[in-house]
Amino acid sequence: MNVELSTDFKDKYSELLGDRADKLFEAIESTSENSFRLNPLKPDFRNVSVSLDRPIPYSKIGYYGDIDGNSIDHISGYLYSQEPSAMYVSELLNPTKSDVVLDLCAAPGSKTTYLANIMCSKGLLVSNEINYKRAKVLSSNIERMGITNTIVTNNSPKDMEKTFEGYFDKILVDAPCSGEGMFRKDPESVKYWSQDYVEQCANRQKHILESAYKMLKPGGTLVYSTCTFSPEENEQNIDFFLNSHPDISLQNVEKYPGMENGMPAWGNNNPELTKALRMFPDQFNGEGHFMCKLEKSGTPSEIRVKPINSGVKKEDSKLIDKFSDENLTYTPHTNLLKINDFLFQAASLDNKFKKLHVLRNGLKLGEFKKNRLEPDIAMILAAKPDDLKGIYELDDSEYKKYLHGETVMVADQPSFSNKWIGVSFQGKLFSWGRYSNKQIKNVYPKGLRR
Ligand SMILES: C[S@@+](CC[C@H](N)C(=O)[O-])C[C@H]1O[C@@H](n2cnc3c(N)ncnc32)[C@H](O)[C@@H]1O
């Protein structure tokens, strides 16, 4: 589909960029390149059926190329589609395995899943999304990637700021924006563009940044990013933020070929803004982006964590032991948390999260049903083959049937009798199955069948 830029948009950027503007419009009207990431949380994670010949220079796990959303690589969480510019945002925040991290505007989850990869699914990652439907998509992407260190919340930044004052070592604000940098990926979005919309977005971003400021620890790092070109949403907002908070400073970031400095002239001539980073599609092989890294000075005070009661009763523990004895090579026992009838291996037991609308806390292990624990798909997507007592490897035609939701007839497997087994294709685990009488009963969730 062709992108049709409005006269107002063209006039604005012709004034801002002079002769260069035509090159930018040409790039927006051209086709873009796709890219994807590998998932190091998966066993033998480079073993995928796509070419890894064209690595993205600033990412250890990013490659140019197309992927198929119906392939086993995608279904089992070995691959995640993400455009190249966006990948650099998580690299800039660069969280450690022990950081407490907040991704404040996280859906659908491309940057959050990358952050979890960098953290090796350790530490704590709170992935928040204000829109409930989008938060559910975020949660299922986290599940597909086998991530276990994440709490998915569905709150407004304002709802969170009081409870989590000075709580986070690192925060990402990938702000809702006017999306000018994504016009060529999403030509429909051009229709919503107006100068008024840009100003509304800029105003909303100021409020989000303010909440993020409150939740950032002294000594902590905040990355702010947008996928839009507008000065109002980028340099001007950062200049405003720096002026409002003397304890915040912009940090230098590494710029790879094609990445450009932020523009002081677009932000009240604040010279610090050269430290920010811009990607324009006429210079850089990716979509339009702005990003910068900010640091809050000071020494953090100790965060007190009051753990909540796990809610796991003696009879629940017996069911967990029984399930583990029969089907796993280990017994999950740390950070267990029961919410209603669901069992989680929690990413955090801090009772502060009780004040939020939590969709997922860590790894969902299963559901207690009439004297048994029924395992959840999330457990299999986070499992390693060694964790399971039984795995059945499907052939091509069995795989197609299984994805459809059909029962698969197999040769007799006495050792699997009445057990929960991992179901894999091309060595990649993607579902549970229940074996009895030469059949693998299909328990692949209805919403995922195809
Ligand atoms: C640019 S998108 C985030 C993309 C995401 N970080 C990723 O990489 O997949 C911005 C998100 O902010 C959310 N949002 C909208 N209004 C918001 C607000 N007032 N406060 C916080 N988030 C908001 C949107 O629903 C949207 O999911």
The ligand as an SDF file (V2000), in Angstrom:
LIG
                    3D

 27 29  0  0  0  0  0  0  0  0999 V2000
    4.6280    2.7800   21.2570 C   0  0  0  0  0  0  0  0  0  0  0  0
    3.4670    1.7710   22.0190 S   0  0  0  0  0  0  0  0  0  0  0  0
    4.4810    0.6760   22.9310 C   0  0  0  0  0  0  0  0  0  0  0  0
    5.1740   -0.3670   22.1150 C   0  0  0  0  0  0  0  0  0  0  0  0
    5.9060   -1.3620   22.9750 C   0  0  0  0  0  0  0  0  0  0  0  0
    6.8510   -0.7220   23.8420 N   0  0  0  0  0  0  0  0  0  0  0  0
    6.6200   -2.4100   22.1610 C   0  0  0  0  0  0  0  0  0  0  0  0
    7.8100   -2.3020   21.9470 O   0  0  0  0  0  0  0  0  0  0  0  0
    5.9650   -3.3900   21.7370 O   0  0  0  0  0  0  0  0  0  0  0  0
    2.8220    2.7850   23.2930 C   0  0  0  0  0  0  0  0  0  0  0  0
    1.8600    2.1240   24.2450 C   0  0  0  0  0  0  0  0  0  0  0  0
    1.4420    3.1190   25.2090 O   0  0  0  0  0  0  0  0  0  0  0  0
    0.1030    2.8670   25.5480 C   0  0  0  0  0  0  0  0  0  0  0  0
   -0.5120    4.1090   26.0900 N   0  0  0  0  0  0  0  0  0  0  0  0
   -1.4790    4.8740   25.5410 C   0  0  0  0  0  0  0  0  0  0  0  0
   -1.7900    5.8930   26.3760 N   0  0  0  0  0  0  0  0  0  0  0  0
   -1.0280    5.7700   27.4540 C   0  0  0  0  0  0  0  0  0  0  0  0
   -0.9090    6.5020   28.6770 C   0  0  0  0  0  0  0  0  0  0  0  0
   -1.6340    7.5860   28.9110 N   0  0  0  0  0  0  0  0  0  0  0  0
   -0.0330    6.0690   29.5850 N   0  0  0  0  0  0  0  0  0  0  0  0
    0.7080    4.9610   29.3500 C   0  0  0  0  0  0  0  0  0  0  0  0
    0.6500    4.2430   28.2140 N   0  0  0  0  0  0  0  0  0  0  0  0
   -0.2050    4.6340   27.2970 C   0  0  0  0  0  0  0  0  0  0  0  0
   -0.5410    2.3920   24.2630 C   0  0  0  0  0  0  0  0  0  0  0  0
   -1.6900    1.6180   24.5450 O   0  0  0  0  0  0  0  0  0  0  0  0
    0.5840    1.5970   23.6020 C   0  0  0  0  0  0  0  0  0  0  0  0
    0.4550    0.2300   23.8570 O   0  0  0  0  0  0  0  0  0  0  0  0
  1  2  1  0
  2  3  1  0
  2 10  1  0
  3  4  1  0
  4  5  1  0
  5  6  1  0
  5  7  1  0
  7  8  2  0
  7  9  1  0
 10 11  1  0
 11 12  1  0
 11 26  1  0
 12 13  1  0
 13 14  1  0
 13 24  1  0
 14 15  1  0
 14 23  1  0
 15 16  2  0
 16 17  1  0
 17 18  1  0
 17 23  2  0
 18 19  1  0
 18 20  2  0
 20 21  1  0
 21 22  2  0
 22 23  1  0
 24 25  1  0
 24 26  1  0
 26 27  1  0
M  CHG  2   2   1   9  -1
M  END
$$$$
